[in-house]
Amino acid sequence: MKKISFSKVDINKKDTKVISDILLSGWLTHGKYTTKFENSFKLFTKSKYSITVSNCTAGLHLIFLALGIKKNDEVIVPAMSHVASAHSASYTGAKVKFCDVNKVDGNINLDQIKKNISYKTKAVVVVHMAGSPVKDVKEISNYCRKKKIYLIEDCAHALGTKINSKHVGNFGDASSFSFYPTKQITTGEGGIVITNNYKIFEKIRRLKAFGINNDINKRKMPGKYDVLDLGFNYRMTDFQAALGYFQIKRYKSNLKKRRMNAKLYEKSLNGLKNVFFEKYNINNSYFIFQIFVDRDKRDQIVKKFQKLNIGCSIHYAKPINEYKFYKKDKTKKFDNAKFYADSNISLPTHSSLKPMEIELICKKIKELT
Ligand SMILES: Cc1ncc(COP(=O)(O)O)c(C=O)c1O
């Protein structure tokens, strides 16, 4: 059977020609494409500021640092996410307090946040899982503001996800996106932080480049600068930024296809007794299309798909608190996160997927459930 890939990058020959010109020019970082990509990303998300970074995790780390999160602070993180959502807070020495998520969309909700809040809580992380928007993010944002708690959006899955026409990432204090190769757009490794707060923007811009006070392109004399913070080197190269720039410019059509693909899955799988999924939502950017099946069946289906060369994955197979590193408090059990971990299958939605391939995937699911 012909292979169906789980993800497919949206990079064309014209893009690679420009990338090779950049490589041959020798101007590989701090270049014009970094600015172009940041500007296009601001336009796409309608945010005031954006900063390219080496990956989404680095972006989240910088957000926590810029907000002053430190040792002994508590950060609430959904138990169902990539470990990066927790690690990025742990880097600061803060304690991660996990909370349960919704069964259907895997997202955190306000009730769970309220249950887990303490006088030590300094920040809440929301993750728009699989591209599905956190439905009550506005209420969460109002609640956090009232309690003087920072809200960080992990938008690794959520390029193109909106709530009431507002792009996610604009509801909290700052947010970070991922451009890992399976994501909606890719720069190999890469990420971008957006914020609408100038102070946070300035701090993150400095922290991503050693804590240096002025941009290389704005220096009057080469090599003359001061260092204000214990910063990092979390920069993205210019050829990566060029890749991101080309893809974000044509992302609307990519997104349209992802949504069409999600609709096809829904149409074909609707009504099956043993297969569950979230109802089609026009605001979801469909990083993947997730279905849920009985836990005994799930691994069988994934194994069968591997044999058949049908790309699929699991996001994620364990709640974060069950990884050894985070397993200090063994009494904690998160029923919904556990259900999600045991039963989810991530199906491809990328823009090169053909309706026939979706039909075939659904046919196999019907046979196997
Ligand atoms: C929800 C979530 N957050 C953060 C990350 C980390 O992204 P990156 O690999 O760009 O650091 C990922 C990675 O896939 C993710 O799925």
The ligand as an SDF file (V2000), in Angstrom:
LIG
                    3D

 16 16  0  0  0  0  0  0  0  0999 V2000
    2.1310   21.5040   23.4480 C   0  0  0  0  0  0  0  0  0  0  0  0
    3.5870   21.6540   23.1240 C   0  0  0  0  0  0  0  0  0  0  0  0
    4.3030   22.5950   23.7410 N   0  0  0  0  0  0  0  0  0  0  0  0
    5.5950   22.7930   23.4830 C   0  0  0  0  0  0  0  0  0  0  0  0
    6.2690   22.0140   22.5640 C   0  0  0  0  0  0  0  0  0  0  0  0
    7.7200   22.2240   22.3060 C   0  0  0  0  0  0  0  0  0  0  0  0
    7.9200   22.7070   21.0140 O   0  0  0  0  0  0  0  0  0  0  0  0
    9.3940   22.7720   20.4170 P   0  0  0  0  0  0  0  0  0  0  0  0
    9.7370   21.4160   19.9420 O   0  0  0  0  0  0  0  0  0  0  0  0
    9.2820   23.7600   19.2680 O   0  0  0  0  0  0  0  0  0  0  0  0
   10.2750   23.2690   21.4910 O   0  0  0  0  0  0  0  0  0  0  0  0
    5.5830   21.0040   21.8960 C   0  0  0  0  0  0  0  0  0  0  0  0
    6.2670   20.1550   20.9220 C   0  0  0  0  0  0  0  0  0  0  0  0
    5.7250   19.5020   20.1010 O   0  0  0  0  0  0  0  0  0  0  0  0
    4.2020   20.8220   22.1660 C   0  0  0  0  0  0  0  0  0  0  0  0
    3.5070   19.8570   21.5550 O   0  0  0  0  0  0  0  0  0  0  0  0
  1  2  1  0
  2  3  1  0
  2 15  2  0
  3  4  2  0
  4  5  1  0
  5  6  1  0
  5 12  2  0
  6  7  1  0
  7  8  1  0
  8  9  2  0
  8 10  1  0
  8 11  1  0
 12 13  1  0
 12 15  1  0
 13 14  2  0
 15 16  1  0
M  END
$$$$
